[in-house]
C-alpha cells in the first residue's frame, strides 16, 4: 500500500501515462488554429457539463461523512452557484460561461437552448454514475483530474484566447480567471482527501481506476467535438501532423 505522497505521485503518473499529450482540439485551441465557428461549437458543448455540475457536486456532498469536509464541499458548491450570493466577486460559473459564449458571438438564447452532441450528454451521465457508485473519498478524489489541473489548464486557455484570438474581449474571460483562482484551493482539498482517506489498498486501486475513467470521460468530450466540428475541415496532412503526436 502506498503512503499519501506516494499515492498522489502514482495517480499523477497514471494520468500522464493515460493521455500523455494534449487532445488535438486542445492543441488547436492553444495555438490559435480553431476558427471562430469551431470555437463556438466547443463552447456550446462544454457548457453541458458546466451547467450540470450540481449533479455530481451534490453527490459528493451527500455521500461525505466528515463534517469539516462537507463544509469545504459546500463552499465549493457556493462558488459554482455564485459567490456573489454572499458578497463575493463572481456570479455562478454557469453564468460566467454564458458571458464567455456571448463574447465569442453566441446569442444567450442559443447557448441556453442548445442541445449538445449525444456523446457529450453520455459523457456527463458516465461521470455522474462514476461518482454515485464510488466510495465517498474516491468520488471526491476524481476531482484530481479536473480541479487538480484546473489552475494551469485555465491559465493556458485564457492566455491562448488573449494571444491568438484578439477579437475576443478580455472582459468575457472571467470563467477562466475564476477557475485559476478557485481550483487551486479545490485541488488542494482533493489531494488532502486522497492522502487522508484512501489509505487502504482496495481504495487506492479504486482511486487509480476512477481517475483513469474521469480522464477518459474528459477525452471523450473532446473527441466528440473534434470529430464533429474540427477534424472534417482539416487536410489529411494536418490530421497526420496533429494525431501522430498522440502515438
Residue pairs with C-beta under 8 A, 6 or more apart in sequence:
1 199
1 200
1 201
1 204
2 10
2 204
4 194
4 195
4 196
4 199
5 195
7 194
7 195
7 198
7 204
7 207
8 144
8 191
8 194
8 195
10 208
11 144
11 194
11 207
11 208
11 211
12 144
14 208
14 211
14 212
15 144
15 145
15 211
15 212
15 215
18 212
18 215
18 216
19 215
19 219
20 246
21 27
21 245
21 246
22 30
23 219
23 222
23 223
23 226
24 222
24 226
24 230
24 231
24 242
24 243
24 246
25 34
25 42
25 222
25 225
25 226
25 230
26 222
27 33
27 242
27 245
28 34
28 38
28 230
28 242
29 39
29 42
29 157
29 160
30 156
30 157
30 160
31 160
31 164
32 160
32 163
32 164
32 165
34 42
34 230
35 233
36 104
36 105
36 167
37 229
38 229
38 230
38 233
39 104
39 165
40 101
40 104
40 105
40 106
41 225
41 228
41 229
42 225
42 229
43 97
43 100
43 101
43 104
43 106
43 111
44 101
44 106
44 110
44 111
44 114
44 116
45 116
45 117
45 120
45 221
45 224
45 225
46 97
46 221
46 225
47 94
47 97
47 98
47 101
47 111
47 114
47 116
48 116
48 120
48 121
48 124
49 120
49 123
49 124
49 127
49 221
50 93
50 94
50 97
51 94
51 97
52 124
53 80
53 93
53 94
54 77
54 80
54 81
55 124
55 128
56 127
56 128
56 131
56 139
57 73
57 76
57 77
57 80
58 77
59 128
59 131
59 132
59 139
60 73
60 131
60 136
60 139
60 140
60 143
61 70
61 73
61 74
61 77
63 136
63 139
64 70
64 73
64 136
64 140
65 136
66 197
69 140
69 189
69 193
72 189
73 140
76 182
76 186
76 189
78 85
78 86
79 88
79 90
79 93
79 178
79 182
80 92
80 93
80 94
81 92
82 88
82 90
82 91
82 92
82 95
83 89
83 90
84 90
84 91
90 96
90 174
90 178
93 175
93 178
93 179
96 174
96 175
96 178
97 175
98 108
98 111
98 112
99 172
99 174
99 175
100 172
100 173
100 174
100 175
100 176
101 108
101 111
102 108
102 111
102 172
103 168
103 169
103 171
103 172
103 173
104 165
104 168
104 172
117 224
117 225
117 228
119 220
119 221
119 223
119 224
120 221
120 224
120 225
122 220
123 217
123 218
123 220
123 221
123 224
126 213
126 217
126 220
127 142
127 214
127 217
130 139
130 142
130 210
130 213
130 214
130 217
131 139
131 142
132 139
134 142
134 206
134 210
135 203
135 206
137 193
137 194
137 197
137 198
137 203
137 207
138 198
138 203
138 206
138 207
138 210
139 210
140 189
140 190
140 193
141 190
141 193
141 194
141 198
141 207
141 210
141 211
142 210
142 211
142 213
142 214
143 186
143 187
143 190
144 187
144 190
144 191
144 194
144 211
145 211
145 214
145 215
145 218
146 183
146 214
146 218
147 183
147 186
147 187
147 190
148 183
148 187
148 190
148 191
149 187
150 179
150 180
150 182
150 183
150 184
150 186
150 187
151 179
151 180
151 181
151 183
151 184
151 187
154 176
154 177
154 179
154 180
154 183
155 176
155 180
157 176
158 173
158 176
158 177
158 180
161 168
161 173
161 176
162 168
162 170
162 173
194 207
197 203
198 204
198 207
231 239
234 242
